Amino acid sequence: MATTSRHDAWAAGDSYDAYMGRWSRPVAARFLDWLALPSGLDWLELGCGTGAMTAAVVRQCEPASLVAVDPSEGFLAKARQNVDDPRVEFRVGDAGSLASQPSGSRDVAVAALVINFIPDRAGALREMKRIVRPGGTVGFYVWDYPGGGVEFMRAFWTAAIALDPMARDLTEDRRFPFCTREALVDLARQAGLGALELTAIESASVFRDFDDYWRPFTLGAGPAPGYCASLSPEARERLRQSLYDSLPRQEDGAIALGTRAWAVKARVG
């Protein structure tokens, strides 16, 4: 993936699943409810990661087939563990590899939480449109980074910046300022997509306790965990203590924070 910081790390599927994958699953399910597509379709998924969307498509949409593409062998290994279904074919590749897919060969093409990592975002969407048959659907969604749509991530960076102002340039809202409803609609139009619809998908991320919140940041999979892993033990402990002191807790010690993603869908003419 491009447009990454020096602290991005995308190889360890288990670590990423603990950090973001578990919160991606409810969003994927709600996105598919919003698409409201019939069963028996041929799907393509760009950037399948550890298989959150893949599993949701199999469970909710009864696809005839699903080609799931991701550049990370580590993520694909985890996805294969998470999704064992003969209708699903996992392939190593990125947006550029979609050129090998025949035009008009799929009914649906989706990209979950990945478009912001692709250098040529409009080009990727154009390829997805090319692959979809007339009357088919292209859909994608991204976290609302500029709007603080991943509250547990925003809390981490707020504490990190207070201790290390240089961390500001690593935050997702600084790196992905286009993840707004207006800019995403413009992006879809640049790709030649029409009949556009957009919605906000919101979900809760509830951590059992502070350790459940903190441990994924120590595993190094993703920008914030990569930054955390780069710190000296002393600096990491200062950050941990700052978060421990500042995060809101429920009576049972749980930490409840929200997530929001912007989702776009288009009908291919």
C-alpha positions as CSV (number, residue, x, y, z in Angstrom):
1,M,0.0,0.0,0.0
2,A,1.2,3.4,-0.8
3,T,0.5,6.8,0.9
4,T,1.9,5.2,4.0
5,S,4.0,6.6,6.8
6,R,7.3,5.2,7.9
7,H,5.4,3.5,10.8
8,D,2.9,1.6,8.7
9,A,3.1,-2.2,8.9
10,W,0.7,-4.5,7.1
11,A,2.2,-8.0,7.2
12,A,0.9,-9.5,10.5
13,G,-2.7,-10.6,10.0
14,D,-3.4,-11.6,13.7
15,S,-2.0,-8.3,15.0
16,Y,-4.1,-6.2,12.5
17,D,-7.2,-8.2,13.4
18,A,-6.7,-7.3,17.1
19,Y,-6.2,-3.7,16.2
20,M,-8.7,-2.9,13.4
21,G,-10.2,-6.1,12.0
22,R,-12.6,-6.7,14.9
23,W,-14.1,-3.3,14.5
24,S,-14.3,-3.6,10.7
25,R,-16.7,-6.6,10.9
26,P,-19.8,-4.7,12.1
27,V,-19.2,-2.0,9.6
28,A,-18.9,-4.5,6.8
29,A,-22.2,-6.1,7.8
30,R,-24.0,-2.7,7.8
31,F,-22.5,-1.7,4.5
32,L,-23.9,-4.9,2.9
33,D,-27.3,-4.3,4.4
34,W,-27.2,-0.9,2.8
35,L,-26.2,-2.3,-0.6
36,A,-29.2,-4.6,-0.4
37,L,-28.1,-6.8,-3.3
38,P,-29.6,-10.2,-4.3
39,S,-27.9,-13.5,-3.8
40,G,-26.1,-15.5,-6.6
41,L,-23.9,-12.6,-7.8
42,D,-20.2,-12.6,-8.8
43,W,-18.2,-10.4,-6.5
44,L,-14.8,-8.8,-6.6
45,E,-13.2,-7.3,-3.4
46,L,-10.2,-5.1,-3.6
47,G,-8.0,-5.0,-0.5
48,C,-9.7,-7.8,1.4
49,G,-7.2,-7.6,4.3
50,T,-7.9,-10.2,7.0
51,G,-11.3,-11.0,5.5
52,A,-13.8,-9.0,7.4
53,M,-15.8,-7.9,4.3
54,T,-15.1,-11.3,2.6
55,A,-16.8,-13.2,5.5
56,A,-19.7,-10.8,5.6
57,V,-20.3,-11.2,1.8
58,V,-20.3,-15.0,2.2
59,R,-22.6,-14.9,5.3
60,Q,-25.1,-12.3,4.2
61,C,-25.1,-12.2,0.3
62,E,-24.7,-15.9,-0.7
63,P,-22.5,-15.0,-3.7
64,A,-22.0,-17.3,-6.7
65,S,-18.3,-16.4,-6.5
66,L,-16.0,-14.0,-4.9
67,V,-12.5,-13.0,-6.0
68,A,-10.7,-11.3,-3.0
69,V,-7.5,-9.4,-3.7
70,D,-4.8,-8.0,-1.3
71,P,-1.1,-7.3,-1.6
72,S,-0.2,-8.7,1.8
73,E,0.6,-12.4,2.1
74,G,0.2,-12.1,5.8
75,F,-3.3,-10.7,5.6
76,L,-4.3,-13.3,3.0
77,A,-3.1,-16.1,5.3
78,K,-5.3,-14.8,8.1
79,A,-8.2,-14.2,5.6
80,R,-8.0,-17.8,4.5
81,Q,-8.3,-18.9,8.1
82,N,-11.2,-16.7,8.6
83,V,-13.1,-17.6,5.4
84,D,-13.1,-21.2,4.3
85,D,-15.5,-21.3,1.5
86,P,-15.1,-22.9,-2.0
87,R,-16.8,-19.9,-3.6
88,V,-14.0,-17.6,-2.5
89,E,-10.7,-17.2,-4.4
90,F,-8.0,-15.2,-2.6
91,R,-5.3,-13.6,-4.8
92,V,-2.2,-11.6,-4.1
93,G,-2.4,-8.3,-5.9
94,D,-3.3,-4.6,-5.7
95,A,-5.3,-2.1,-7.7
96,G,-2.8,-2.5,-10.6
97,S,-3.4,-6.2,-10.8
98,L,-7.1,-5.7,-11.6
99,A,-6.0,-5.2,-15.3
100,S,-5.9,-9.0,-15.5
101,Q,-9.7,-9.2,-14.7
102,P,-11.9,-9.3,-17.8
103,S,-14.2,-6.4,-18.5
104,G,-17.8,-7.0,-17.5
105,S,-16.9,-10.2,-15.6
106,R,-18.4,-9.3,-12.1
107,D,-21.7,-8.1,-10.8
108,V,-20.3,-6.3,-7.8
109,A,-16.9,-4.7,-7.0
110,V,-16.3,-3.4,-3.5
111,A,-13.4,-1.9,-1.5
112,A,-13.6,-1.8,2.3
113,L,-11.4,0.7,4.2
114,V,-8.7,0.6,1.5
115,I,-9.3,3.3,-1.1
116,N,-7.4,5.9,1.0
117,F,-4.2,3.7,0.8
118,I,-4.2,3.5,-3.0
119,P,-2.1,6.2,-4.8
120,D,-4.4,6.4,-7.9
121,R,-7.7,6.2,-6.2
122,A,-9.8,7.3,-9.2
123,G,-7.9,4.9,-11.3
124,A,-8.7,2.0,-9.0
125,L,-12.4,2.9,-9.0
126,R,-12.3,3.1,-12.8
127,E,-10.9,-0.4,-12.9
128,M,-13.6,-1.6,-10.6
129,K,-16.2,0.0,-12.8
130,R,-14.7,-1.6,-15.9
131,I,-14.9,-5.0,-14.3
132,V,-18.5,-4.7,-13.4
133,R,-21.3,-5.7,-15.8
134,P,-23.8,-3.1,-16.9
135,G,-26.4,-2.8,-14.2
136,G,-24.0,-3.9,-11.5
137,T,-22.7,-2.1,-8.4
138,V,-19.5,-0.5,-7.3
139,G,-19.2,0.3,-3.6
140,F,-16.6,1.4,-1.2
141,Y,-16.2,3.0,2.2
142,V,-13.5,4.6,4.4
143,W,-13.2,5.7,8.0
144,D,-14.2,9.3,8.6
145,Y,-10.7,10.3,9.7
146,P,-11.1,14.1,9.3
147,G,-14.3,14.0,11.4
148,G,-12.7,11.9,14.2
149,G,-14.7,8.9,13.1
150,V,-12.5,6.4,14.8
151,E,-12.6,7.6,18.4
152,F,-10.1,5.1,19.9
153,M,-7.6,6.1,17.3
154,R,-8.2,9.8,17.8
155,A,-7.7,9.3,21.6
156,F,-4.4,7.6,20.9
157,W,-3.0,10.4,18.7
158,T,-4.3,13.1,20.9
159,A,-2.3,11.7,23.8
160,A,0.7,11.0,21.6
161,I,0.8,14.5,20.1
162,A,0.6,16.1,23.6
163,L,3.9,14.2,24.4
164,D,5.5,14.4,21.0
165,P,4.2,17.2,18.7
166,M,6.1,15.6,15.7
167,A,3.5,12.7,15.8
168,R,1.0,15.2,14.3
169,D,2.2,14.5,10.8
170,L,1.5,10.7,11.2
171,T,-2.2,11.0,12.1
172,E,-4.8,9.7,9.7
173,D,-6.7,12.9,9.5
174,R,-3.5,14.7,8.3
175,R,-2.6,11.9,5.8
176,F,-6.2,11.3,4.5
177,P,-7.9,14.7,4.5
178,F,-10.1,13.6,1.5
179,C,-12.1,11.1,3.6
180,T,-15.0,13.4,3.8
181,R,-18.5,12.9,2.2
182,E,-18.0,15.8,-0.3
183,A,-14.5,14.6,-1.4
184,L,-15.5,11.0,-1.7
185,V,-18.5,11.9,-4.0
186,D,-16.1,14.0,-6.1
187,L,-13.7,11.1,-6.3
188,A,-16.5,8.7,-7.5
189,R,-17.4,11.3,-10.1
190,Q,-13.8,11.6,-11.3
191,A,-13.9,7.8,-11.8
192,G,-16.9,8.1,-14.1
193,L,-19.3,6.6,-11.6
194,G,-22.9,7.8,-11.6
195,A,-26.2,7.3,-9.8
196,L,-24.3,7.9,-6.6
197,E,-25.6,7.4,-3.0
198,L,-23.7,8.1,0.2
199,T,-24.3,7.2,3.8
200,A,-22.7,7.3,7.2
201,I,-22.2,3.9,8.9
202,E,-21.7,4.1,12.6
203,S,-20.8,1.4,15.1
204,A,-19.5,1.1,18.7
205,S,-16.0,-0.1,19.7
206,V,-16.3,-1.4,23.2
207,F,-13.1,-2.5,24.9
208,R,-13.4,-4.9,27.9
209,D,-10.9,-2.9,29.9
210,F,-7.8,-0.7,29.4
211,D,-5.5,-3.6,28.6
212,D,-8.0,-4.6,25.8
213,Y,-7.6,-1.1,24.4
214,W,-3.9,-0.7,24.8
215,R,-2.5,-4.1,23.8
216,P,-3.3,-3.8,20.0
217,F,-1.3,-0.6,19.9
218,T,1.8,-2.5,21.0
219,L,1.6,-5.1,18.2
220,G,2.9,-2.9,15.4
221,A,0.3,-3.5,12.7
222,G,-0.9,-0.2,11.3
223,P,0.2,3.4,11.6
224,A,-0.6,4.1,15.3
225,P,0.7,0.7,16.5
226,G,3.8,1.2,14.3
227,Y,4.4,4.5,15.9
228,C,3.9,3.0,19.3
229,A,6.4,0.2,18.6
230,S,9.0,2.7,17.5
231,L,9.0,4.5,20.9
232,S,11.6,3.9,23.6
233,P,10.2,1.9,26.6
234,E,10.1,5.1,28.6
235,A,8.2,7.1,26.0
236,R,5.8,4.2,25.5
237,E,5.1,4.0,29.2
238,R,4.4,7.8,29.3
239,L,1.9,7.4,26.5
240,R,0.3,4.4,28.1
241,Q,-0.1,6.2,31.4
242,S,-1.5,9.3,29.7
243,L,-4.2,7.2,28.0
244,Y,-4.9,5.2,31.1
245,D,-5.6,8.5,32.9
246,S,-7.7,10.1,30.2
247,L,-9.9,7.5,28.6
248,P,-13.6,7.3,29.8
249,R,-14.6,4.2,31.6
250,Q,-18.0,2.6,32.4
251,E,-18.7,1.2,35.9
252,D,-17.4,-2.2,34.9
253,G,-14.2,-0.8,33.5
254,A,-15.2,-1.1,29.9
255,I,-14.2,1.7,27.5
256,A,-16.9,2.5,24.9
257,L,-15.9,4.6,21.9
258,G,-17.6,5.2,18.5
259,T,-16.6,4.6,14.9
260,R,-18.0,6.2,11.7
261,A,-17.3,5.4,8.1
262,W,-18.5,7.1,4.9
263,A,-19.9,4.7,2.3
264,V,-20.5,5.3,-1.4
265,K,-22.3,3.1,-3.9
266,A,-22.9,3.6,-7.6
267,R,-24.8,1.8,-10.3
268,V,-22.8,1.0,-13.5
269,G,-24.7,2.0,-16.6
